């Protein structure tokens, strides 16, 4: 997976989690080559499927919550 595909996954997840878009709508808005969409979709589904577990694990590793200025836009 190249860097542009990874960035596309991040933007897709931000669009879903922060902007409240549906998965399909956000995927259609993804600016990525068509041949990379299945891989992007699979990774994003995996992250969303395990989001609560990942979020909890991250909270256990952090000593204090992130500041708003340090969060992704």
MIKE-699617 format. One record per residue: x, y, z of N, C-alpha, C, O in turn; residue in one letter; residue number from 0. Coordinates in nm, 3 decimals, padded with zeros to 5 digits. Example, Ala and Ser with C-alpha at 12.3 -4.5 7.8 and 13.67 -1.06 7.14 Angstrom:
BEGIN
+---------+---------+---------+---------+---------+---------+---------+---------+---------+---------+---------+---------+------+------+
|   neast |  nnorth |     nup |  caeast | canorth |    caup |   ceast |  cnorth |     cup |   oeast |  onorth |     oup | resn | resi |
+---------+---------+---------+---------+---------+---------+---------+---------+---------+---------+---------+---------+------+------+
|  01.319 | -00.569 |  00.780 |  01.230 | -00.450 |  00.780 |  01.320 | -00.330 |  00.780 |  01.424 | -00.332 |  00.846 |    A |    0 |
|  01.285 | -00.225 |  00.708 |  01.367 | -00.106 |  00.714 |  01.290 |  00.003 |  00.787 |  01.341 |  00.114 |  00.804 |    S |    1 |
+---------+---------+---------+---------+---------+---------+---------+---------+---------+---------+---------+---------+------+------+
END
This chain:
BEGIN
+---------+---------+---------+---------+---------+---------+---------+---------+---------+---------+---------+---------+------+------+
|   neast |  nnorth |     nup |  caeast | canorth |    caup |   ceast |  cnorth |     cup |   oeast |  onorth |     oup | resn | resi |
+---------+---------+---------+---------+---------+---------+---------+---------+---------+---------+---------+---------+------+------+
|  00.086 | -00.118 |  00.000 |  00.000 |  00.000 |  00.000 |  00.090 |  00.123 |  00.000 |  00.179 |  00.136 |  00.084 |    X |    0 |
|  00.065 |  00.213 | -00.093 |  00.148 |  00.332 | -00.102 |  00.096 |  00.442 | -00.009 | -00.011 |  00.430 |  00.051 |    X |    1 |
|  00.173 |  00.548 |  00.000 |  00.140 |  00.658 |  00.091 |  00.008 |  00.724 |  00.056 | -00.068 |  00.760 |  00.145 |    X |    2 |
| -00.020 |  00.741 | -00.072 | -00.145 |  00.804 | -00.112 | -00.266 |  00.722 | -00.071 | -00.369 |  00.778 | -00.034 |    X |    3 |
| -00.254 |  00.591 | -00.076 | -00.364 |  00.505 | -00.032 | -00.384 |  00.515 |  00.118 | -00.497 |  00.516 |  00.167 |    X |    4 |
| -00.276 |  00.524 |  00.191 | -00.287 |  00.539 |  00.336 | -00.353 |  00.670 |  00.372 | -00.437 |  00.677 |  00.462 |    X |    5 |
| -00.315 |  00.775 |  00.301 | -00.378 |  00.906 |  00.325 | -00.526 |  00.901 |  00.291 | -00.607 |  00.962 |  00.360 |    X |    6 |
| -00.561 |  00.829 |  00.185 | -00.701 |  00.816 |  00.147 | -00.781 |  00.746 |  00.256 | -00.895 |  00.784 |  00.283 |    X |    7 |
| -00.722 |  00.644 |  00.319 | -00.789 |  00.575 |  00.430 | -00.813 |  00.671 |  00.546 | -00.921 |  00.673 |  00.604 |    X |    8 |
| -00.712 |  00.751 |  00.579 | -00.726 |  00.846 |  00.689 | -00.837 |  00.947 |  00.659 | -00.921 |  00.973 |  00.745 |    X |    9 |
| -00.836 |  01.004 |  00.539 | -00.939 |  01.102 |  00.503 | -01.077 |  01.038 |  00.501 | -01.176 |  01.102 |  00.538 |    X |   10 |
| -01.086 |  00.913 |  00.458 | -01.212 |  00.841 |  00.458 | -01.264 |  00.825 |  00.601 | -01.382 |  00.850 |  00.629 |    X |   11 |
| -01.176 |  00.782 |  00.691 | -01.216 |  00.763 |  00.831 | -01.256 |  00.894 |  00.897 | -01.352 |  00.898 |  00.973 |    X |   12 |
| -01.183 |  01.000 |  00.870 | -01.218 |  01.132 |  00.926 | -01.354 |  01.175 |  00.875 | -01.436 |  01.225 |  00.951 |    X |   13 |
| -01.378 |  01.155 |  00.746 | -01.506 |  01.192 |  00.687 | -01.621 |  01.117 |  00.753 | -01.729 |  01.173 |  00.774 |    X |   14 |
| -01.599 |  00.992 |  00.786 | -01.703 |  00.910 |  00.850 | -01.719 |  00.947 |  00.997 | -01.831 |  00.974 |  01.043 |    X |   15 |
| -01.609 |  00.949 |  01.071 | -01.616 |  00.966 |  01.216 | -01.641 |  01.109 |  01.261 | -01.714 |  01.132 |  01.358 |    X |   16 |
| -01.584 |  01.205 |  01.192 | -01.601 |  01.345 |  01.234 | -01.715 |  01.416 |  01.162 | -01.784 |  01.499 |  01.222 |    X |   17 |
| -01.735 |  01.383 |  01.035 | -01.836 |  01.454 |  00.956 | -01.968 |  01.379 |  00.947 | -02.066 |  01.432 |  00.895 |    X |   18 |
| -01.970 |  01.256 |  00.998 | -02.094 |  01.180 |  01.005 | -02.145 |  01.126 |  00.873 | -02.263 |  01.092 |  00.861 |    X |   19 |
| -02.059 |  01.117 |  00.773 | -02.102 |  01.063 |  00.644 | -02.115 |  00.911 |  00.653 | -02.050 |  00.846 |  00.735 |    X |   20 |
| -02.198 |  00.856 |  00.567 | -02.208 |  00.711 |  00.559 | -02.081 |  00.658 |  00.492 | -02.009 |  00.731 |  00.425 |    X |   21 |
| -02.055 |  00.529 |  00.512 | -01.935 |  00.470 |  00.454 | -01.935 |  00.482 |  00.303 | -01.836 |  00.521 |  00.242 |    X |   22 |
| -02.048 |  00.448 |  00.241 | -02.057 |  00.450 |  00.095 | -02.038 |  00.590 |  00.040 | -01.968 |  00.609 | -00.060 |    X |   23 |
| -02.100 |  00.690 |  00.103 | -02.086 |  00.828 |  00.057 | -01.942 |  00.874 |  00.068 | -01.888 |  00.934 | -00.024 |    X |   24 |
| -01.881 |  00.845 |  00.181 | -01.741 |  00.885 |  00.201 | -01.649 |  00.813 |  00.102 | -01.555 |  00.872 |  00.050 |    X |   25 |
| -01.676 |  00.686 |  00.076 | -01.593 |  00.610 | -00.019 | -01.606 |  00.668 | -00.160 | -01.507 |  00.675 | -00.232 |    X |   26 |
| -01.726 |  00.708 | -00.198 | -01.745 |  00.767 | -00.330 | -01.672 |  00.901 | -00.344 | -01.632 |  00.939 | -00.454 |    X |   27 |
| -01.655 |  00.971 | -00.232 | -01.585 |  01.100 | -00.234 | -01.434 |  01.086 | -00.224 | -01.362 |  01.185 | -00.232 |    X |   28 |
| -01.386 |  00.964 | -00.208 | -01.243 |  00.940 | -00.192 | -01.171 |  00.969 | -00.324 | -01.211 |  00.921 | -00.430 |    X |   29 |
| -01.065 |  01.048 | -00.314 | -00.985 |  01.081 | -00.432 | -00.869 |  00.982 | -00.441 | -00.755 |  01.014 | -00.407 |    X |   30 |
| -00.900 |  00.863 | -00.488 | -00.798 |  00.759 | -00.501 | -00.824 |  00.682 | -00.630 | -00.938 |  00.674 | -00.676 |    X |   31 |
| -00.720 |  00.625 | -00.687 | -00.739 |  00.545 | -00.809 | -00.834 |  00.429 | -00.784 | -00.834 |  00.369 | -00.676 |    X |   32 |
| -00.913 |  00.397 | -00.884 | -01.015 |  00.292 | -00.871 | -00.956 |  00.157 | -00.832 | -01.020 |  00.079 | -00.762 |    X |   33 |
| -00.834 |  00.129 | -00.878 | -00.775 | -00.002 | -00.847 | -00.732 | -00.015 | -00.701 | -00.705 | -00.126 | -00.655 |    X |   34 |
| -00.725 |  00.095 | -00.626 | -00.688 |  00.090 | -00.485 | -00.810 |  00.091 | -00.392 | -00.796 |  00.070 | -00.272 |    X |   35 |
| -00.928 |  00.117 | -00.447 | -01.047 |  00.127 | -00.362 | -01.079 |  00.002 | -00.282 | -01.117 |  00.014 | -00.166 |    X |   36 |
| -01.066 | -00.119 | -00.338 | -01.095 | -00.238 | -00.255 | -01.004 | -00.248 | -00.133 | -01.049 | -00.285 | -00.025 |    X |   37 |
| -00.877 | -00.216 | -00.149 | -00.784 | -00.221 | -00.036 | -00.818 | -00.112 |  00.066 | -00.816 | -00.138 |  00.186 |    X |   38 |
| -00.848 |  00.007 |  00.019 | -00.886 |  00.118 |  00.108 | -01.012 |  00.081 |  00.184 | -01.021 |  00.104 |  00.305 |    X |   39 |
| -01.108 |  00.024 |  00.115 | -01.233 | -00.016 |  00.178 | -01.210 | -00.122 |  00.286 | -01.267 | -00.114 |  00.394 |    X |   40 |
| -01.128 | -00.221 |  00.257 | -01.102 | -00.329 |  00.352 | -01.034 | -00.276 |  00.479 | -01.070 | -00.315 |  00.590 |    X |   41 |
| -00.937 | -00.190 |  00.462 | -00.867 | -00.135 |  00.579 | -00.960 | -00.047 |  00.662 | -00.962 | -00.057 |  00.785 |    X |   42 |
| -01.036 |  00.038 |  00.594 | -01.128 |  00.127 |  00.667 | -01.234 |  00.046 |  00.742 | -01.266 |  00.078 |  00.857 |    X |   43 |
| -01.289 | -00.057 |  00.679 | -01.385 | -00.144 |  00.748 | -01.321 | -00.208 |  00.872 | -01.384 | -00.215 |  00.977 |    X |   44 |
| -01.198 | -00.253 |  00.859 | -01.130 | -00.314 |  00.973 | -01.112 | -00.218 |  01.088 | -01.133 | -00.254 |  01.204 |    X |   45 |
| -01.074 | -00.095 |  01.057 | -01.057 |  00.007 |  01.161 | -01.191 |  00.037 |  01.227 | -01.200 |  00.044 |  01.349 |    X |   46 |
| -01.295 |  00.055 |  01.145 | -01.426 |  00.087 |  01.202 | -01.482 | -00.030 |  01.283 | -01.548 | -00.009 |  01.385 |    X |   47 |
| -01.457 | -00.152 |  01.237 | -01.506 | -00.270 |  01.309 | -01.445 | -00.279 |  01.449 | -01.511 | -00.319 |  01.544 |    X |   48 |
| -01.319 | -00.241 |  01.459 | -01.248 | -00.251 |  01.587 | -01.225 | -00.116 |  01.653 | -01.139 | -00.102 |  01.739 |    X |   49 |
| -01.302 | -00.016 |  01.612 | -01.280 |  00.121 |  01.659 | -01.288 |  00.133 |  01.811 | -01.201 |  00.195 |  01.872 |    X |   50 |
| -01.389 |  00.074 |  01.872 | -01.406 |  00.086 |  02.017 | -01.289 |  00.021 |  02.091 | -01.239 |  00.076 |  02.189 |    X |   51 |
| -01.245 | -00.094 |  02.044 | -01.132 | -00.162 |  02.107 | -01.005 | -00.081 |  02.091 | -00.928 | -00.065 |  02.186 |    X |   52 |
| -00.982 | -00.029 |  01.970 | -00.863 |  00.052 |  01.945 | -00.865 |  00.181 |  02.028 | -00.763 |  00.223 |  02.082 |    X |   53 |
| -00.982 |  00.242 |  02.036 | -00.995 |  00.366 |  02.113 | -00.968 |  00.341 |  02.262 | -00.900 |  00.420 |  02.327 |    X |   54 |
| -01.020 |  00.232 |  02.313 | -00.997 |  00.198 |  02.454 | -00.849 |  00.169 |  02.479 | -00.793 |  00.215 |  02.578 |    X |   55 |
| -00.786 |  00.093 |  02.391 | -00.643 |  00.061 |  02.407 | -00.559 |  00.189 |  02.404 | -00.465 |  00.203 |  02.482 |    X |   56 |
| -00.593 |  00.280 |  02.316 | -00.521 |  00.407 |  02.308 | -00.538 |  00.488 |  02.436 | -00.443 |  00.549 |  02.484 |    X |   57 |
| -00.658 |  00.489 |  02.490 | -00.682 |  00.566 |  02.612 | -00.602 |  00.509 |  02.730 | -00.561 |  00.584 |  02.819 |    X |   58 |
| -00.580 |  00.378 |  02.731 | -00.500 |  00.318 |  02.838 | -00.352 |  00.356 |  02.826 | -00.282 |  00.363 |  02.927 |    X |   59 |
| -00.307 |  00.380 |  02.704 | -00.166 |  00.412 |  02.681 | -00.134 |  00.560 |  02.702 | -00.019 |  00.596 |  02.726 |    X |   60 |
| -00.235 |  00.644 |  02.693 | -00.212 |  00.788 |  02.708 | -00.226 |  00.828 |  02.854 | -00.317 |  00.782 |  02.924 |    X |   61 |
| -00.136 |  00.913 |  02.899 | -00.141 |  00.959 |  03.038 | -00.251 |  01.063 |  03.058 | -00.311 |  01.070 |  03.165 |    X |   62 |
| -00.277 |  01.144 |  02.955 | -00.386 |  01.242 |  02.960 | -00.444 |  01.258 |  02.820 | -00.377 |  01.226 |  02.721 |    X |   63 |
| -00.567 |  01.305 |  02.811 | -00.631 |  01.316 |  02.679 | -00.557 |  01.414 |  02.587 | -00.489 |  01.506 |  02.633 |    X |   64 |
| -00.572 |  01.392 |  02.457 | -00.510 |  01.482 |  02.361 | -00.576 |  01.619 |  02.367 | -00.696 |  01.630 |  02.391 |    X |   65 |
| -00.497 |  01.723 |  02.344 | -00.551 |  01.857 |  02.334 | -00.617 |  01.871 |  02.197 | -00.578 |  01.804 |  02.102 |    X |   66 |
| -00.717 |  01.957 |  02.188 | -00.786 |  01.976 |  02.061 | -00.691 |  02.020 |  01.952 | -00.707 |  01.981 |  01.836 |    X |   67 |
| -00.592 |  02.102 |  01.986 | -00.500 |  02.151 |  01.883 | -00.411 |  02.040 |  01.827 | -00.357 |  02.054 |  01.717 |    X |   68 |
| -00.396 |  01.931 |  01.901 | -00.312 |  01.819 |  01.856 | -00.387 |  01.714 |  01.776 | -00.326 |  01.626 |  01.716 |    X |   69 |
| -00.520 |  01.725 |  01.774 | -00.600 |  01.629 |  01.700 | -00.598 |  01.663 |  01.553 | -00.576 |  01.778 |  01.515 |    X |   70 |
| -00.620 |  01.561 |  01.469 | -00.627 |  01.584 |  01.326 | -00.745 |  01.674 |  01.294 | -00.845 |  01.674 |  01.367 |    X |   71 |
| -00.734 |  01.751 |  01.185 | -00.846 |  01.840 |  01.148 | -00.970 |  01.764 |  01.110 | -01.072 |  01.825 |  01.076 |    X |   72 |
+---------+---------+---------+---------+---------+---------+---------+---------+---------+---------+---------+---------+------+------+
END
